[in-house]
Amino acid sequence: MDREMKESDIETKELDKCTQEQKKNMKVKVLFFARARDLAGVSDKVLDIEEGSTTLDCVNKLILQVPSLKAIYDCMAVALNEMYTSDSTIVKDGDELALIPPISGG
């Protein structure tokens, strides 16, 4: 029985490895505007993500990489390929994601 469990564990690990290898890594260009650009310290960045990621996944990964973006997280808009989008939209390789904070001034 103990041997069967070990073989099963090995099969599970191999299956997980195959599944991870099948997931394609993609690149998304992220544009930072106004306050987002100030917080990020750059106007754009290439983000490596896994196939099947959503815009929310991208934003969360960006916040891990650039924690200062938390300051505008609740009030920024997100656009995908120049169209405002929802958090659940799936991104594709080569897409362009824009973080747009609220505009102020007069």
N, C-alpha and C positions, 0 to 999 in steps of 0.2 A: 504494500500500500504506500509506504514511504517513497519507494522508487517511482510509482505512478504519479505521485504528486510532483516530484521533481521534473519528470518528463512533461507533465502538464504545464508547469511553470515555464519551462524552456519554450514550449510551443506558444504560450501566451506572449512571452517576450519577443519571440521571432515575429509573431503576427503584429505586435505593436510596432516593431522596427520596420516591417514592410509597409504598414499604414503610414508611418511618419515619412518614409522615403517617397511614397506616392503623393504626398501633399507637396504641391509646388510652391516654392517661395516666389513672391512677386515683389515688384517695386512700384511704389506710389509716390508721386511728387507732391509734397505738401507746401502750400503757399501760406505765409503768415502776413496778415495785414494789420496796420495801425498798432494798437497796443499789443497784439499777439506777436508782431515783429519785434517790438521793444523787449518783450518778455523772453522770447526765444533767442534774441541776439543775432538772428539771421532772417533773410527774407524768404528763403525756401530751403527745403531739405528733402532728401530721398529717404523714404521709410520702407524697410524690408518687412513684409507681412506674409502670412500664410494664405494660401488659396482658400476662399470661402469666408474671409474676414469681412466684417461690416465696417461702416464708417465709425461706429462707436468703438469697435475694436482698435481702429487706427488712432482715434483720439485718446483712448486709454493708454495705448502704447506710447504715444507722444508725451503724455503727461508723466509717464514713468521716466522717459528720457529727458524731459524738460519740466521739472516739477513746478517751476514758476508759472506755468500755464494754468495751474489750478485757480489762480486769481480771477480768471475770466471764464472758467469752465461753465458756470451756470447761466451766463448771459451771452455767450458767443453763438453765432450761426455757423453752420457747416455747409459748404457747397461742394458738389462733386461734378467735375467737368463743366463748371460755370453754371450749374443749376442747384438751387437750394435743395437739400435732401434730408431724409430722416435718418435716425440712428441705425435702423435695421437694413439699410441699403447695402448690398454686397458690392465690394470694390473689385476691380479687375486690374490685371497687370498693365501698367502704363497710365492708369487714371491719374487725375489731378484733383487733389483735395485742398480746399481753401478754408482756413479758419478766419472768421470775420467777427471781430468784437463789435459791440455797439459803437456807433459813431456819435461823438458829441461835438459841440462847438456852436458857433452862431454867426 
